[in-house]
Amino acid sequence: MTDALFQIEEPQARPSRRRAAGRGIGIDLGTTHSLVASAPGGEAPRILLDEGGRALLPSVVSYAGPEVSVGVAAQAMQLQHPQEVLSSVKRFMGRGPKDIDFHHPYRVAITDPSSQVLRFDVGRGRAVTPMEVSAEILGVLKRRAEAELGGPVDGAVITVPAYFDDAQRQATKDAGRIAGLEVYRLLAEPTAAALAYGLDRGSRGTFAVYDLGGGTFDISILRLRDGVFQVLATGGDSALGGDDLDRALADHLLQRAGVQEPTLLQREEARLRARAAKEALSSQPEVEVHLEASGFRGAVTVAQFEAVTEAILRRTAGPCRQALRDADVRVQELDGVVLVGGSTRVPAVRALAASIFRGHAFDDIDPDKVVAYGAAIQADVLSGSPRDGITLLDVVPLSLGLETMGGIVEKLIPRNATIPIGARQVFTNYSEQQTGMAIHVVQGERELARDCRSLASFDLRGIPRLPPSMARVEVTFQLDADALLTVTARELMTGVKQSVEVRPTYGLSEAEVDTLVMDSLDHAEDDYEARNVAEARVELGRVILSVRTALSEVGHITALLPEAEKAAIEAALAPAESAMEPGTPSSAKALQRVRQQLETVSEPFARRRMERALLAGMEGKSLSEIEHALQDEATLQERRGSHTPELHGNHHDADDQVHRS
């Protein structure tokens, strides 16, 4: 492979503590197997081997013995200790106990019923998190690299599925830190594969990267043009992979064995034998399978395997077509498809990818190693080696935004925006009693916060009490090259500021990752109607609050508010307040009609009240001061009528959400 530089622009990146050029390593932390590679000093990347000459480290960790073991040794104990030997832990990264709705043999430790951190009970009074398990794997790879390189490594680039959400990415980064690694950055697996192939593919082209690993599926559309490798769109399913093929074949074998309710031993043996059969069927038309615990021996053919896994493989087609639409690229415009992941060795997978993209499949680089190669190249760059030539632009997989008044989502960073990226927006207050505002950060494509993923919440306290729509709070989102988010809120008048690095400790449910984007399309019409209703309720609530406040202030001053007019306003308030009752069904148009009626009835009173306040304020003042007062009032009215998003809170320091006007 020829030398070239892949440099990722990171305008907001912090300077790293680097010891020596070329000491960076690339790690493919896989569901089934993991690898480590190095490309020191601009050299072509190479996989670093263990003492037995093996490149692949099984992603299996055993807690069954007195000491923790990793890899082949752990794998050998898997059948005898199915609950103390953990594999495919990548599927649990960044998820909480309530998120796990797929079958697994492990014991989930309940240390705190309210905890959102998943822990496995591995016996001997010990409970471990997926991050700790992954750190054991990373630690072995780190020591392997140090033995090969003859000294300590400077840092690592760790790859993650492109469709990993913020929680899953943060969990991976935490695992690296637990293992004692300086994590230069996280790199999307399809992008890493593109780095490796980009070295030999010339300077131009548009490619699809079809990545089916042990536990995750990713699809990315990338364009290489004049030294810039840009990710145009990404999609996938973080709960779909070779493990699902194994389970489907295992269920088929147990059915043939006549086992209706398999024991844990029977299920685990069937899964392990199914995996071996799947790998053998990639090069053989038929394979013999023996299940000792189930008393079964028989042959499995390629046709049988393809029949039981067809529906699973078809699930990859939808995200592929959606990614092409998102990238605005037609199939015929692609220059080829890059196959990544051990599961792409399955002939049926290759045939499906070829039928979807109708193009040449690049598979001349080992699909098990190509991701590690790309990670090693990027690590070499970030460790200070003198490579140059190509810039890589990655994207954010899911939109990021804030919950505003009425539960509406205001998106600040859209899906498939190029990262690193920053975005800012000014919000305002809903009530004059607010001295604090609550910032609720969400991720997803739906219009209402309840349908999106909650990432973090924090309070901005100490803001001055101002009339509605007068406060100005600037919220900044900063997404770094790892697609990890920092949110800052600052009140512009006082300079009061609060920041949070979004570090969620749980992840998406099994179905959420696959359906987030598709749900936004399927429910688009309903979502926008719900958003319109929510916005109409917010506006009606604002008018009701304003009128009620004014009525309480004037009391019984009949010169300002005659009894007949007060009765008319009260009569208009009744249906308005009734429409605001929880659970009251109403359309956006109906709410707008009620609001407009209330505004029409109360407008003369509001005008007299404003004139009275102005006259009182002008008494004893100069003409210049009066002009300033009038300008301030005009500004207030303009702001109240503008579409500045409003942050919701109260005098108890931020008890509610953000209001968008």
C-alpha positions, -999 to 999 in steps of 0.1 A, spaced: 0 0 0 13 35 -8 19 61 18 -6 89 23 -19 111 50 -54 111 63 -58 142 84 -90 150 102 -96 187 108 -104 192 144 -107 230 150 -120 225 186 -97 196 195 -76 199 226 -39 195 221 -29 160 231 1 149 252 23 131 227 56 115 235 70 104 202 59 104 165 46 70 153 37 56 187 -1 56 180 -20 24 175 -53 16 158 -78 -7 176 -108 -24 160 -129 -33 191 -152 -58 176 -182 -78 188 -167 -111 179 -130 -104 174 -107 -74 181 -74 -64 165 -46 -39 169 -26 -24 141 3 0 137 16 22 109 46 40 124 63 69 107 41 68 76 46 31 69 19 9 55 -2 -5 83 3 -39 97 -16 -61 122 2 -68 154 2 -105 164 2 -123 197 30 -146 209 12 -175 190 12 -155 157 -26 -149 159 -40 -116 146 -76 -119 158 -83 -117 196 -117 -133 204 -137 -106 222 -144 -129 251 -135 -123 288 -137 -150 315 -143 -143 352 -147 -180 359 -112 -186 373 -92 -169 401 -78 -145 375 -94 -128 345 -86 -143 311 -92 -129 277 -93 -143 242 -87 -179 232 -83 -190 269 -116 -174 278 -133 -189 248 -123 -224 259 -143 -220 291 -174 -205 275 -195 -237 273 -187 -248 309 -193 -213 324 -218 -195 302 -227 -169 328 -191 -160 339 -176 -159 304 -188 -128 286 -188 -124 248 -204 -99 224 -203 -73 251 -202 -46 224 -239 -50 221 -243 -39 257 -221 -8 255 -238 24 265 -271 6 275 -290 4 307 -308 -26 323 -341 -16 308 -326 -13 273 -317 -50 270 -346 -69 254 -327 -95 235 -318 -130 247 -285 -134 265 -272 -160 291 -258 -135 316 -270 -125 351 -277 -88 353 -267 -75 388 -293 -53 404 -272 -31 428 -295 -1 427 -331 -3 413 -328 33 401 -294 28 385 -291 32 347 -257 15 346 -258 -21 334 -237 -46 354 -231 -83 350 -230 -106 380 -200 -128 373 -199 -146 406 -176 -144 437 -195 -112 447 -183 -93 417 -203 -73 392 -187 -57 361 -199 -31 336 -196 -36 298 -170 -8 299 -148 -28 323 -152 -60 302 -142 -41 270 -113 -26 290 -99 -61 296 -99 -67 258 -83 -33 251 -57 -40 278 -46 -72 261 -43 -54 228 -23 -25 244 2 -50 259 5 -68 226 13 -35 209 39 -25 235 56 -59 231 57 -55 193 68 -19 193 93 -23 221 79 4 244 48 22 257 22 33 232 14 70 229 -23 67 224 -50 49 203 -77 54 178 -106 31 186 -132 23 160 -169 23 167 -200 16 145 -210 47 126 -245 44 140 -234 43 177 -252 70 196 -236 94 220 -240 70 250 -224 41 231 -195 63 220 -189 76 254 -189 41 269 -162 31 244 -141 60 252 -144 53 289 -134 17 283 -102 30 267 -94 52 296 -100 23 320 -75 3 300 -49 30 305 -50 43 269 -50 79 258 -78 78 233 -69 101 205 -103 98 191 -131 75 181 -134 67 144 -164 53 126 -157 17 113 -169 24 77 -148 55 76 -117 36 89 -123 10 61 -125 39 36 -91 52 49 -75 19 42 -90 15 7 -85 52 -1 -47 46 -2 -50 25 -33 -81 38 -50 -69 70 -66 -80 106 -59 -117 105 -69 -148 83 -65 -180 77 -46 -183 45 -26 -207 27 -3 -191 10 27 -213 -20 37 -201 -31 72 -217 -62 87 -198 -72 119 -206 -96 147 -231 -73 164 -236 -42 144 -244 -32 108 -233 1 93 -237 17 59 -219 48 48 -218 67 15 -184 84 11 -169 106 -16 -132 109 -23 -124 140 -43 -92 160 -47 -78 149 -14 -110 152 7 -127 120 18 -161 131 29 -188 110 46 -220 120 28 -245 99 49 -245 71 73 -271 47 87 -274 12 100 -285 -9 130 -264 -12 162 -283 -44 171 -279 -64 139 -249 -86 129 -234 -120 126 -246 -129 161 -281 -128 148 -272 -152 120 -257 -175 146 -288 -174 167 -311 -181 138 -291 -211 127 -289 -223 164 -327 -221 167 -330 -241 135 -306 -268 148 -325 -270 181 -357 -275 163 -342 -303 142 -330 -318 175 -366 -317 188 -356 -294 217 -387 -273 225 -374 -255 257 -336 -256 256 -315 -253 287 -288 -227 290 -261 -253 281 -281 -265 251 -286 -230 238 -250 -219 242 -237 -251 226 -260 -246 197 -249 -210 193 -212 -219 193 -216 -248 169 -238 -226 146 -211 -199 145 -185 -226 135 -209 -239 108 -216 -205 94 -179 -198 90 -173 -232 74 -203 -228 50 -186 -197 35 -162 -220 17 -180 -254 18 -214 -265 4 -222 -286 35 -210 -291 70 -216 -317 97 -229 -304 131 -229 -323 164 -248 -311 195 -238 -333 224 -261 -317 249 -291 -320 226 -283 -355 211 -282 -342 176 -259 -349 146 -267 -339 111 -256 -319 80 -264 -283 73 -262 -270 37 -257 -235 24 -293 -235 11 -306 -243 46 -284 -216 62 -296 -190 37 -332 -199 42 -331 -194 80 -311 -161 77 -328 -145 47 -351 -123 67 -323 -110 89 -301 -101 60 -329 -83 43 -330 -59 72 -298 -44 59 -314 -33 27 -336 -5 41 -308 15 58 -287 11 25 -315 27 4 -321 54 30 -284 63 31 -284 67 -6 -314 90 -4 -298 110 24 -266 114 4 -285 123 -27 -266 97 -46 -280 73 -72 -268 37 -73 -254 41 -108 -232 70 -95 -213 47 -71 -178 36 -81 -181 5 -60 -190 -10 -26 -164 -18 1 -172 -49 21 -162 -47 58 -166 -71 87 -162 -109 91 -199 -115 83 -194 -102 47 -175 -135 41 -209 -151 39 -218 -156 2 -254 -146 7 -243 -113 22 -220 -105 -7 -248 -114 -31 -272 -91 -13 -248 -62 -13 -241 -66 -50 -279 -66 -57 -285 -35 -36 -256 -15 -51 -253 -31 -85 -216 -24 -85 -182 -40 -80 -174 -51 -45 -139 -44 -31 -128 -72 -9 -91 -75 -17 -82 -63 18 -92 -88 45 -126 -76 58 -116 -86 93 -85 -64 92 -94 -34 70 -110 -14 99 -78 -18 120 -57 -7 91 -76 25 88 -75 31 125 -37 26 125 -33 52 97 -53 78 116 -35 70 149 -2 75 131 -13 109 120 -25 120 154 7 108 170 26 133 149 40 113 120 47 133 88 19 121 65 -1 144 43 -25 144 14 -61 137 25 -86 153 48 -114 132 62 -148 147 70 -171 125 91 -208 131 100 -231 130 130 -255 100 128 -286 115 146 -299 151 151 -292 169 184 -314 195 200 -332 209 230 -367 204 244 -386 236 244 -419 247 258 -447 223 250 -423 194 247 -412 205 212 -377 197 199 -356 225 185 -328 208 165 -295 226 166 -273 200 148 -291 181 120 -284 144 112 -255 139 87 -240 172 95 -202 172 90 -182 169 123 -165 184 142 -192 211 143 -206 238 165 -240 254 166 -256 281 187 -290 296 192 -305 323 214 -335 314 236 -357 336 258 -379 334 289 -415 324 292 -424 340 325 -411 372 343 -408 351 375 -380 330 360 -346 331 377 -335 298 363 -339 277 331 -337 240 326 -318 227 296 -328 193 283 -306 179 255 -322 153 232 -312 132 202 -334 119 174 -354 128 144 -389 132 159 -407 165 165 -415 159 202 -390 153 230 -410 123 243 -402 105 210 -365 112 211 -336 100 232 -328 120 264 -291 127 267 -287 151 296 -303 178 316 -288 207 336 -299 240 351 -288 276 343 -294 295 375 -291 331 386 -307 349 355 -323 383 362 -361 386 364 -373 401 332 -406 405 314 -415 375 291 -394 373 260 -368 398 273 -341 375 287 -315 362 262 -299 329 268 -274 316 243 -271 278 241 -240 264 222 -236 228 211 -200 217 203 -197 183 187 -161 171 186 -144 147 161 -156 117 182 -192 129 179 -193 136 217 -212 166 227 -206 196 250 -235 220 258 -230 255 271 -258 279 282 -250 316 289 -273 345 299 -262 374 277 -271 402 301 -253 390 332 -228 365 317 -240 337 340 -228 305 323 -232 267 327 -216 239 307 -220 202 306 -201 175 288 -229 151 278 -219 118 294 -250 95 293 -246 62 312 -272 42 293 -280 35 256 -308 31 231 -332 2 233 -330 -27 209 -356 -12 185 -348 25 189 -316 26 168 -331 9 139 -363 29 140 -353 64 150 -349 77 114 -376 56 99 -401 66 126 -394 103 118 -405 96 82 -434 73 91 -448 97 116 -439 130 99 -475 142 94 -486 133 129 -454 148 144 -459 181 127 -496 183 138 -485 174 173 -459 201 172 -484 227 159 -508 218 187 -479 221 213 -469 255 199 -505 267 199 -509 256 235 -477 275 245 -489 307 228 -523 304 244 -507 298 278 -485 329 274 -516 351 266 -536 336 295 -507 342 319 -503 378 306 -540 386 310 -543 370 344 -513 389 356 -527 422 343 -561 415 360 -545 408 393 -524 440 391 -553 464 384 -577 448 410 -609 468 411 -598 501 394 -629 505 373 -615 536 355 -589 513 340 -612 482 336 -650 487 338 -669 458 352 -686 450 319 -653 448 301 -638 427 329 -668 403 326 -662 400 289 -625 392 295 -634 366 321 -659 351 297 -631 348 270 -607 334 296 -630 305 305 -628 286 272 -591 294 269 -583 280 303 -605 250 296 -586 243 264 -554 242 284 -566 215 308 -544 183 306 -559 157 283 -583 181 266 -583 172 229 -580 202 205 -565 211 172 -539 238 166 -565 259 147 -591 256 175 -564 268 200 -555 297 178 -591 307 175 -595 308 213 -563 327 216 -572 353 190 -606 358 207 -590 364 240 -565 388 225 -593 407 207 -614 411 239 -584 421 261 -566 444 236 -583 476 247 -576 469 283 -540 460 275 -536 493 256 -550 514 284 -528 496 309 -497 502 288 -505 539 283 -510 543 321 -477 527 328 -460 549 302 -475 581 316 -465 571 351 -430 564 339 -427 597 320 -436 619 349 -407 643 357 -386 630 328 -370 648 299 -380 644 263 -349 623 256 -357 599 285 -393 596 272 -380 587 237 -358 560 252 -387 546 272 -409 545 241 -381 527 222 -377 502 250 -414 494 249 -413 490 211 -384 466 215 -403 446 241 -433 443 219 -411 433 189 -394 406 209 -427 393 222 -439 390 187 -406 374 173 -398 337 169 -370 335 194 -371 301 212 -380 304 249 -364 286 278 -389 276 304 -382 279 341 -394 296 372 -384 315 403 -374 283 420 -345 281 396 -353 261 365 -380 236 372 -393 233 336 -381 231 301 -369 254 274 -395 276 256 -393 282 219 -413 312 206 
